[in-house]
Amino acid sequence: MGDKKIKCIDCHKDFIFTEGEQQFFEEKGYEAPKRCKSCRSKKKEEKRR
């Protein structure tokens, strides 16, 4: 499978989606992330408000 480089849709920076993360997402039935970890955290915090 290998690591994948993905561009964040918010900050436009590249981030690595590791092979381990890919396996976890696949097991849970999730799609690959579109945001880096930092932007996902910000988005999650905004939803809490």
Secondary structure, DSSP 8 states (H G I E B T S, - for coil): ---EEEE-TTT--EEEE-HHHHHHHHHHT----SS-HHHHHHHHHHHH-
